[in-house]
Amino acid sequence: MSEYELRLKEFSKLSKEGIIEKFRALIPFTLDASQNDFLDAVLMQSMKAPRSDWFSDILLCYSVSNAMISLMDKITDENPDLFLPRGEDSNEPITVRVFEDGDQQFLMKSEVFNTKSESEESFTLSAITMEKLLTNHESEIHNIEFIRYPITRANHRASPIQAPSGSFYVLAIDFFFDFLRGFIHGQRIFQKITPTDVSGFLQNMSAFGTMFYASEISDIDRIMSFPSKDVRDIQEDGFTIEDVKNELANLGLKWRFPEIQNYAEAVYSEVDKRKKGSVLRTCDLFDAVEHCQLNCILKIDDSLKKFVHSQKGCHRVYGFKCEDCAAEKSKKREEKLSILEKELNELKMSHQKTLEEVQELQQKNLRLSVRNETNEVKLKQLTEKLAQSKLSIDEGRYSTPCTSSASPLKIQCLICEKSIESGEDQIIRCPLCKRRSHSKCAINWLKEHQQCPACNGELPKY
């Protein structure tokens, strides 16, 4: 009997609950409550029809799933370095994600320090900036490899990030804006509460830096029963700043936030920059209404404004002017200016030093030029005096000794050791040893020496 026939026989005897348990047994890890519920719901939905309609499909699904899981187990067993958990005694580096959001870089503490303090049910995860990690924990990160992980967002949602526990999280600032967006467009809270209740309502949200829930807000049920209006559709040619102001008034927001129309112009400008089409659409009007309210909320509640600033989210509120951000920019600008001034002073000093070195080289060059000219003059004078010196200049007519044959005596130049041709070369004779040399050789010799090369006697000075 084949494996399929055996499984067909086995499944024929199982109830729906038994079939679900067979599927559950295939999964190589323990399911949590929500995962169990999901599996039950999917399978029970598939088995709603009469058994004859779904039995073959369920059996086929189980067979394919079993084959795939068996194949994955085999691949995992054959490649433990790629798939199995890293051992405690392993020397292989740990790979840790560096999350990037604009110019911010931060990491999950549970990933860096391999901590278990934050359970799967934890509402928040602690993070640490890359700067603090490198400054305060340098000795603990020698065996860590960092990989860049940019935070991505759609227009109104951030992509969830999976934590080591398997749960998914978003940045606190993304959750904050999502939470307020639900109040603004979902429950329309700020169309329903009175102006005197706005401040108290926002104070209930002031603990956002840690945690808060809508259920903590007093009289929430009573508030939710109040009437509210929808944002109206716009014409095909878009809308203007005046349309934004009129819509804020139509929604009753001018009564709750008396200064809300003051933000319309700045918000409209930002919405217009970000529009997707050639003209502004109704969805852009929703954004304009939302950001006008966000400006008012952050203006009223200082604690929420500090939270948004601490999470580097001020630039995400259209038209919002944060004094702290402006102060930080001013401080950074001053620091940058100070650094540039320091670099400029260093460049000036370096330039001045270079100028001094150039001037010194020019002076040395001038002195060498003067010395060269002086030497040329002296050499010319020496050459002229040499012709009139006490050194005898022989025309080459020298007699032969009486003991010699009729052929003339061959004489070598004292300096170049070449033969002196009688009657052709001018010669100079040392006044002491009477040795002869070519006149040209003697003149070149006297440029650097004052003694005769033969007897070392002092030659006449000129």
Secondary structure by P-SEA (a helix, b strand, c coil): ccaaaaaaaaaaaccaaaaaaaaaaaccccccaaaaaaaaaaaaaaacccccccaaaaaaaaaaaaaaaaaaaaaaaaccccccccccccccbbbbbbcccccbbbbccccccccccccccccbbbbbcaaaaaaccccccccbbbbbbbbbbccccccccccccccccccaaaaaaaaaaaaaccccccccccccaaaaaaaaacccccccccccccaaaaaaacccccccccccccccaaaaaaaaaaacccccccccccaaaaaaaaaaaacccccccaaaaaaaaaaaaaaaaaaccaaaaaaaaaacccccccccccaaaaaaaaaaaaaaaaaaaaaaaaaaaaaaaaaaaaaaaaaaaaaaaaaaaaaaaaaaaaaaaaaaccccccccccccccccccbbbbbbccccccccccccbbbbbcccccccccaaaaaaaacccccccccccccccc
